[in-house]
Amino acid sequence: MAEYQAKLAERAAQKESGRKPRGPDPKIPSQQPKPSDQYNFTDPESRIMKAGNGQHFEQCYNAQAAVEVDSRLIVGERVSPAPNDEQELVPNLAAIARPVASVAAVLIDSGFYSEAAVQAVEQTGLGQPTGTIVYAAMEKKEHYRTVSDLEQKPEPEVPGPEATPSQRMKYRLWTPEGRAKYKLRQQTVEPVFGIIKSVLGFRQFLLRGLAKVGLEWRWVCLAYNLKRLHILGAGLKIGAGS
């Protein structure tokens, strides 16, 4: 139902901007289970999700983290039962801790992108800019560079007023500023999850239920931040000042 409502909101936003939504209107989900539907009696709040680079499925929760670029500290964390990230951008930003006064730029991969989510982040309900700019990949890219990536290409034309939000986002990431900013994502958030898995050894939740799993993930993120603060020298500064 949440996915259905999100699609309706996205189509409504397209109509308000003067663009015709593509495809038929989404169908309201049926209240009756299909023969293929499954239910987990051990942890009904969890969901079946793709795992292992999409090669198989597991009963999972979706652990999210917002990471600050310079310090690589986790500034926001939450757990979601959503099997993909398309609806997670707005709640992830809302989960950022209060000491963070403002967010200038948001770097996300293609899985988080939707026109409605970007609009909700960049504009207020009255259509005024919030001061936050989203840099979202519009297609999935591999970590390695190809020969095509190394070729010198002409700069794309500036999108006109008739351009779609997707076209404007593609241009934003094509600009030198956009490429430089988005490149920071690979060295910011991905090492954090790598350290949590490989160094801290956290690869699965031990508790059940969304509330308990969320608390467990918060402790894991706290442990990572303490380790990161020690590396940054915060422990030495506190000891010298005491």
Backbone hydrogen bonds in HBPLUS format (Angstrom, degrees):
<---DONOR---> <-ACCEPTOR-->    atom                        ^
c    i                          cat <-CA-CA->   ^        H-A-AA   ^      H-
h    n   atom  resd res      DA  || num        DHA   H-A  angle D-A-AA Bond
n    s   type  num  typ     dist DA aas  dist angle  dist       angle   num
A0005-GLN N   A0001-MET O   2.88 MM   4  6.15 160.4  1.92 153.2 157.5     1
A0006-ALA N   A0002-ALA O   2.94 MM   4  6.12 151.3  2.03 143.4 151.6     2
A0007-LYS N   A0003-GLU O   3.01 MM   4  6.24 153.1  2.08 145.4 152.0     3
A0008-LEU N   A0004-TYR O   3.04 MM   4  6.34 153.7  2.11 145.5 152.9     4
A0009-ALA N   A0005-GLN O   2.95 MM   4  6.21 157.5  2.00 147.1 152.8     5
A0010-GLU N   A0006-ALA O   2.94 MM   4  6.18 153.9  2.01 145.8 152.9     6
A0011-ARG N   A0007-LYS O   2.96 MM   4  6.18 158.0  2.01 149.0 154.4     7
A0012-ALA N   A0008-LEU O   2.91 MM   4  6.12 151.0  1.99 146.2 154.8     8
A0013-ALA N   A0009-ALA O   2.95 MM   4  6.19 151.5  2.04 144.5 151.8     9
A0014-GLN N   A0010-GLU O   3.07 MM   4  6.33 148.7  2.17 141.6 149.9    10
A0015-LYS N   A0011-ARG O   3.01 MM   4  6.29 154.8  2.08 146.0 152.2    11
A0016-GLU N   A0012-ALA O   2.98 MM   4  6.23 155.9  2.04 147.6 154.0    12
A0017-SER N   A0013-ALA O   3.13 MM   4  6.32 142.0  2.28 138.9 148.3    13
A0019-ARG N   A0014-GLN O   2.91 MM   5  5.25 152.5  1.99 162.7 153.6    14
A0018-GLY N   A0015-LYS O   3.01 MM   3  5.11 157.9  2.06 104.8 110.9    15
A0037-ASP N   A0034-LYS O   3.01 MM   3  5.28 159.7  2.05 112.7 119.2    16
A0046-SER N   A0043-ASP O   3.11 MM   3  5.77 159.4  2.15 121.1 126.9    17
A0047-ARG N   A0060-CYS O   3.00 MM  13  5.42 170.7  2.01 154.6 156.2    18
A0060-CYS N   A0047-ARG O   2.67 MM  13  5.42 174.5  1.67 159.9 158.0    19
A0049-MET N   A0058-GLU O   2.84 MM   9  5.57 165.0  1.86 163.7 164.4    20
A0058-GLU N   A0049-MET O   2.89 MM   9  5.57 156.7  1.95 156.5 162.8    21
A0051-ALA N   A0056-HIS O   2.70 MM   5  5.47 159.8  1.74 156.7 154.6    22
A0056-HIS N   A0051-ALA O   3.23 MM   5  5.47 163.1  2.26 153.2 151.5    23
A0055-GLN N   A0052-GLY O   3.15 MM   3  5.43 154.7  2.22 106.7 114.1    24
A0062-ASN N   A0080-SER O   2.69 MM  18  4.94 162.6  1.72 167.4 168.5    25
A0080-SER N   A0062-ASN O   2.88 MM  18  4.94 162.0  1.91 135.8 142.0    26
A0064-GLN N   A0078-ARG O   2.87 MM  14  5.34 167.7  1.88 174.3 171.1    27
A0078-ARG N   A0064-GLN O   3.30 MM  14  5.34 158.6  2.35 129.9 131.6    28
A0066-ALA N   A0076-GLY O   2.72 MM  10  4.82 162.6  1.75 144.9 147.0    29
A0075-VAL N   A0066-ALA O   2.82 MM   9  5.69 152.5  1.90 152.9 162.1    30
A0068-GLU N   A0073-LEU O   2.99 MM   5  5.60 164.8  2.01 161.1 160.8    31
A0072-ARG N   A0068-GLU O   2.89 MM   4  5.11 137.5  2.07 138.3 149.5    32
A0097-ALA N   A0075-VAL O   2.76 MM  22  5.79 169.8  1.77 173.2 169.6    33
A0088-GLU N   A0085-ASP O   3.06 MM   3  5.07 168.3  2.07 113.6 116.5    34
A0092-ASN N   A0088-GLU O   2.98 MM   4  5.90 146.0  2.10 144.8 154.5    35
A0093-LEU N   A0089-LEU O   3.12 MM   4  6.41 156.3  2.18 152.4 157.5    36
A0094-ALA N   A0090-VAL O   3.08 MM   4  6.34 153.3  2.15 148.9 157.0    37
A0095-ALA N   A0091-PRO O   3.07 MM   4  6.20 126.1  2.37 135.0 147.5    38
A0095-ALA N   A0092-ASN O   3.14 MM   3  5.11 137.7  2.32  94.2 106.1    39
A0096-ILE N   A0093-LEU O   3.22 MM   3  5.47 164.2  2.25 107.4 112.2    40
A0100-VAL N   A0097-ALA O   3.16 MM   3  6.03 159.6  2.21 125.0 130.1    41
A0133-ILE N   A0104-ALA O   3.02 MM  29  6.29 160.7  2.06 136.1 140.2    42
A0106-VAL N   A0133-ILE O   2.85 MM  27  6.22 150.1  1.94 154.5 158.2    43
A0135-TYR N   A0106-VAL O   2.73 MM  29  5.94 167.1  1.75 178.6 173.9    44
A0108-ILE N   A0135-TYR O   3.08 MM  27  6.39 164.0  2.10 151.5 155.6    45
A0137-ALA N   A0108-ILE O   3.24 MM  29  6.73 155.2  2.30 148.8 153.7    46
A0112-PHE N   A0109-ASP O   3.21 MM   3  6.03 158.2  2.26 122.9 127.3    47
A0113-TYR N   A0110-SER O   3.21 MM   3  5.36 152.5  2.29 104.9 112.9    48
A0118-VAL N   A0114-SER O   3.07 MM   4  6.31 169.1  2.08 160.1 162.3    49
A0119-GLN N   A0115-GLU O   3.02 MM   4  6.15 161.5  2.06 148.5 153.9    50
A0120-ALA N   A0116-ALA O   2.97 MM   4  6.14 152.7  2.05 143.0 150.6    51
A0121-VAL N   A0117-ALA O   3.07 MM   4  6.33 140.5  2.23 143.7 153.8    52
A0121-VAL N   A0118-VAL O   3.19 MM   3  5.16 126.8  2.49  93.8 107.3    53
A0122-GLU N   A0118-VAL O   2.91 MM   4  6.08 162.6  1.94 155.6 160.1    54
A0123-GLN N   A0119-GLN O   2.93 MM   4  5.62 142.1  2.07 146.0 152.0    55
A0130-THR N   A0122-GLU O   2.93 MM   8  5.34 155.7  1.99 128.7 130.9    56
A0124-THR N   A0128-GLN O   2.73 MM   4  5.23 153.3  1.80 147.9 157.0    57
A0127-GLY N   A0124-THR O   2.97 MM   3  5.13 162.7  2.00 110.5 114.5    58
A0149-ASP N   A0146-THR O   3.08 MM   3  5.20 127.4  2.37  96.3 109.5    59
A0150-LEU N   A0147-VAL O   3.06 MM   3  5.24 133.8  2.28 100.4 112.8    60
A0151-GLU N   A0148-SER O   3.33 MM   3  5.27 145.6  2.46  95.6 105.0    61
A0163-ALA N   A0160-GLY O   3.05 MM   3  5.47 166.9  2.07 117.4 121.2    62
A0167-GLN N   A0164-THR O   3.07 MM   3  5.19 117.5  2.48  99.8 114.6    63
A0168-ARG N   A0164-THR O   3.01 MM   4  6.36 156.6  2.07 155.1 162.1    64
A0169-MET N   A0165-PRO O   2.92 MM   4  6.10 148.4  2.02 143.8 152.5    65
A0170-LYS N   A0166-SER O   2.97 MM   4  6.22 156.5  2.03 146.6 152.6    66
A0171-TYR N   A0167-GLN O   3.07 MM   4  6.31 157.9  2.12 144.3 149.9    67
A0172-ARG N   A0168-ARG O   2.94 MM   4  6.13 152.0  2.01 140.9 149.1    68
A0173-LEU N   A0169-MET O   3.10 MM   4  6.42 150.9  2.18 149.4 155.4    69
A0174-TRP N   A0170-LYS O   3.04 MM   4  6.26 123.1  2.38 134.5 150.1    70
A0174-TRP N   A0171-TYR O   2.94 MM   3  4.83 134.6  2.15  94.8 108.6    71
A0175-THR N   A0171-TYR O   3.16 MM   4  6.41 136.0  2.36 153.0 161.3    72
A0179-ARG N   A0175-THR O   2.88 MM   4  6.16 163.9  1.91 163.5 167.4    73
A0180-ALA N   A0176-PRO O   3.00 MM   4  6.10 159.4  2.04 145.1 151.0    74
A0181-LYS N   A0177-GLU O   2.95 MM   4  6.14 160.0  1.99 148.8 154.3    75
A0182-TYR N   A0178-GLY O   2.91 MM   4  6.01 171.6  1.92 153.0 155.8    76
A0183-LYS N   A0179-ARG O   3.04 MM   4  6.02 144.8  2.17 140.1 148.8    77
A0184-LEU N   A0181-LYS O   3.00 MM   3  5.52 146.7  2.11 110.8 120.1    78
A0185-ARG N   A0182-TYR O   3.02 MM   3  5.50 148.4  2.12 110.2 118.8    79
A0188-THR N   A0185-ARG O   3.05 MM   3  4.99 159.1  2.10 103.9 110.3    80
A0189-VAL N   A0185-ARG O   3.21 MM   4  6.06 145.1  2.34 148.9 155.4    81
A0192-VAL N   A0189-VAL O   3.15 MM   3  5.25 124.3  2.47  98.1 112.3    82
A0193-PHE N   A0189-VAL O   3.39 MM   4  6.82 158.0  2.44 155.8 158.7    83
A0194-GLY N   A0190-GLU O   3.07 MM   4  6.30 154.1  2.14 147.7 155.8    84
A0195-ILE N   A0191-PRO O   2.83 MM   4  6.01 154.9  1.89 150.2 155.4    85
A0196-ILE N   A0192-VAL O   3.00 MM   4  6.26 162.4  2.03 150.8 155.7    86
A0197-LYS N   A0193-PHE O   3.04 MM   4  6.18 154.4  2.11 143.4 149.6    87
A0198-SER N   A0194-GLY O   2.83 MM   4  5.84 170.1  1.84 153.5 156.4    88
A0199-VAL N   A0195-ILE O   2.83 MM   4  4.90 140.7  1.99 123.6 136.4    89
A0200-LEU N   A0195-ILE O   2.97 MM   5  6.41 159.9  2.01 158.8 164.3    90
A0202-PHE N   A0196-ILE O   2.99 MM   6  5.84 158.3  2.04 161.0 154.2    91
A0213-VAL N   A0209-GLY O   2.89 MM   4  5.99 163.8  1.92 160.6 166.1    92
A0214-GLY N   A0210-LEU O   2.87 MM   4  5.91 151.5  1.95 142.3 150.5    93
A0215-LEU N   A0211-ALA O   3.06 MM   4  6.34 150.1  2.15 142.0 149.6    94
A0216-GLU N   A0212-LYS O   2.93 MM   4  6.21 154.2  2.00 145.7 153.1    95
A0217-TRP N   A0213-VAL O   2.91 MM   4  6.16 157.3  1.96 150.3 155.9    96
A0218-ARG N   A0214-GLY O   3.02 MM   4  6.22 147.3  2.13 140.2 149.3    97
A0219-TRP N   A0215-LEU O   3.08 MM   4  6.40 152.6  2.15 147.1 153.5    98
A0220-VAL N   A0216-GLU O   3.04 MM   4  6.37 153.5  2.12 145.4 152.9    99
A0221-CYS N   A0217-TRP O   2.92 MM   4  6.18 161.6  1.96 151.1 155.3   100
A0222-LEU N   A0218-ARG O   2.91 MM   4  6.10 151.8  1.99 144.1 152.4   101
A0223-ALA N   A0219-TRP O   2.88 MM   4  6.13 155.2  1.95 147.3 153.8   102
A0224-TYR N   A0220-VAL O   2.97 MM   4  6.28 155.8  2.03 148.1 154.8   103
A0225-ASN N   A0221-CYS O   2.93 MM   4  6.18 160.7  1.97 148.0 153.0   104
A0226-LEU N   A0222-LEU O   2.95 MM   4  6.21 158.0  2.00 151.9 157.2   105
A0227-LYS N   A0223-ALA O   3.10 MM   4  6.31 157.7  2.15 146.1 152.0   106
A0228-ARG N   A0224-TYR O   2.85 MM   4  6.11 155.7  1.91 150.9 158.6   107
A0229-LEU N   A0225-ASN O   2.78 MM   4  5.96 158.7  1.82 152.3 157.6   108
A0230-HIS N   A0226-LEU O   3.07 MM   4  6.24 152.1  2.15 141.3 148.3   109
A0231-ILE N   A0227-LYS O   3.12 MM   4  6.44 154.7  2.19 144.1 150.5   110
A0232-LEU N   A0228-ARG O   2.93 MM   4  6.23 150.8  2.01 147.7 156.4   111
A0234-ALA N   A0229-LEU O   2.95 MM   5  5.37 151.7  2.03 163.5 157.1   112
A0233-GLY N   A0230-HIS O   3.09 MM   3  5.19 152.7  2.17 100.7 109.1   113
A0237-LYS N   A0233-GLY O   3.19 MM   4  6.47 156.9  2.25 150.1 156.2   114
A0238-ILE N   A0234-ALA O   2.98 MM   4  6.22 158.8  2.03 153.1 158.3   115
A0239-GLY N   A0235-GLY O   3.01 MM   4  6.19 159.3  2.06 145.4 151.3   116
A0240-ALA N   A0236-LEU O   2.94 MM   4  6.11 153.2  2.01 146.0 153.0   117
A0241-GLY N   A0237-LYS O   3.14 MM   4  6.25 142.5  2.28 139.9 148.9   118
